[in-house]
Amino acid sequence: MNPRHLGDSPDGPGKPAWTLHWGRWATGLLVVLLLLLGVFSLYLQPDFLLTLADQLWACF
């Protein structure tokens, strides 16, 4: 029976647990940055913004 150390990952004692969390954090950050880039790129198209404003105004 192997004792588990505090920094070991569930996958085994060879890989620290923080490396798994770092990968998830980096992936999440990349997704958020891509979404922000997509939203900001839509602001460069005035026709899209006008259409969006017209559709939003039509709700009232």
Helices and strands as residue ranges (DSSP letters): E 8-9, E 12-16, H 17-42, H 46-58
